[in-house]
Amino acid sequence: MSRKYSRKIQQILEKENIRLIIREKVPNCLSFNKKNSIIFGLFIGISYNKRSVFNINTEPTRIELYKESFEKVFDNTQDIEDQVQKTVVHEIGHYFGFSEKELRDYSL
């Protein structure tokens, strides 16, 4: 899976110290999700609007992408790269405090 995404997204990830991790498949603990739904990615960490000096963050802030999910849905490299970019932008939205509903309202 390509790590191709725009320079602006790369700058945000670097500035905010958000790691981008590609995993082979969705962890079992997330597979309880809605039947037949596909999880492309997940934001893990403390969102920007919840950070404080009192947070003890034991895990690095990160976005995980699940390779198997992209490959199940798309058979074309360009389509996968486009969805990777959309997914990373969506998960960055969670980092900045947007809910799933708010991101849907913005078509993200």
C-alpha positions as CSV (number, residue, x, y, z in Angstrom):
1,M,0.0,0.0,0.0
2,S,1.4,3.4,-1.0
3,R,2.0,6.1,1.6
4,K,1.2,8.7,-1.1
5,Y,-0.6,11.7,0.3
6,S,-0.4,15.4,-0.2
7,R,2.4,17.5,1.3
8,K,0.0,19.4,3.5
9,I,-1.2,16.2,5.1
10,Q,2.4,15.1,5.7
11,Q,3.1,18.5,7.3
12,I,0.2,18.1,9.7
13,L,1.3,14.6,10.7
14,E,4.8,15.8,11.3
15,K,3.9,19.0,13.1
16,E,1.4,17.3,15.4
17,N,3.7,14.3,15.9
18,I,1.1,11.8,14.6
19,R,2.5,8.5,13.5
20,L,1.0,6.7,10.5
21,I,1.0,3.0,10.9
22,I,-0.1,0.4,8.3
23,R,-1.3,-2.9,9.7
24,E,-2.2,-5.9,7.7
25,K,-5.8,-6.2,9.0
26,V,-8.3,-4.8,11.5
27,P,-7.6,-6.1,15.0
28,N,-10.2,-8.6,16.3
29,C,-11.3,-6.2,19.1
30,L,-12.7,-3.8,16.4
31,S,-14.5,-6.5,14.4
32,F,-17.6,-6.2,16.6
33,N,-18.4,-3.1,14.5
34,K,-21.5,-3.0,12.3
35,K,-22.0,-6.1,10.2
36,N,-20.5,-5.9,6.8
37,S,-18.9,-2.5,7.5
38,I,-15.3,-1.8,6.5
39,I,-12.8,-0.1,8.8
40,F,-10.1,1.6,6.7
41,G,-8.4,3.4,9.6
42,L,-8.5,4.5,13.2
43,F,-7.3,7.4,15.2
44,I,-5.7,6.4,18.5
45,G,-4.6,9.0,21.0
46,I,-5.7,12.1,22.8
47,S,-7.4,14.6,20.5
48,Y,-6.0,18.1,20.1
49,N,-8.8,19.8,21.9
50,K,-8.5,17.4,24.9
51,R,-4.7,17.7,25.4
52,S,-3.4,19.2,28.6
53,V,-0.3,19.2,30.7
54,F,-2.1,16.7,33.0
55,N,-2.5,14.1,30.3
56,I,-0.3,11.1,30.7
57,N,-0.2,9.7,27.3
58,T,1.4,6.2,27.4
59,E,0.8,5.4,23.7
60,P,1.9,7.6,20.8
61,T,-0.8,9.5,19.0
62,R,-1.3,7.6,15.7
63,I,-3.4,6.7,12.8
64,E,-3.6,3.1,11.9
65,L,-4.6,2.0,8.3
66,Y,-5.7,-1.5,7.6
67,K,-4.3,-2.8,4.3
68,E,-6.7,-5.8,4.0
69,S,-9.7,-3.4,4.1
70,F,-8.5,-1.4,1.2
71,E,-7.7,-4.5,-0.8
72,K,-11.1,-6.0,-0.2
73,V,-12.9,-2.9,-1.6
74,F,-10.5,-1.7,-4.3
75,D,-8.6,-3.6,-7.0
76,N,-6.9,-0.6,-8.5
77,T,-3.8,1.1,-7.0
78,Q,-5.1,4.6,-7.8
79,D,-8.4,4.0,-6.0
80,I,-6.5,2.6,-3.0
81,E,-4.3,5.7,-2.9
82,D,-7.3,8.0,-3.1
83,Q,-9.1,6.2,-0.3
84,V,-5.9,6.2,1.8
85,Q,-5.7,9.9,1.5
86,K,-9.4,10.3,2.4
87,T,-9.0,8.0,5.3
88,V,-6.0,9.9,6.7
89,V,-7.8,13.2,6.3
90,H,-10.8,11.7,8.1
91,E,-8.7,10.4,11.0
92,I,-6.9,13.8,11.3
93,G,-10.4,15.2,11.7
94,H,-10.8,13.0,14.7
95,Y,-7.5,14.2,16.1
96,F,-8.8,17.8,15.9
97,G,-11.9,16.8,17.8
98,F,-14.5,16.2,15.1
99,S,-17.1,13.5,15.7
100,E,-18.0,10.9,13.2
101,K,-21.3,12.8,12.5
102,E,-19.5,16.1,12.0
103,L,-17.0,14.5,9.6
104,R,-19.9,12.9,7.6
105,D,-21.6,16.3,7.5
106,Y,-18.4,17.6,5.8
107,S,-18.3,14.6,3.5
108,L,-15.1,13.4,5.2
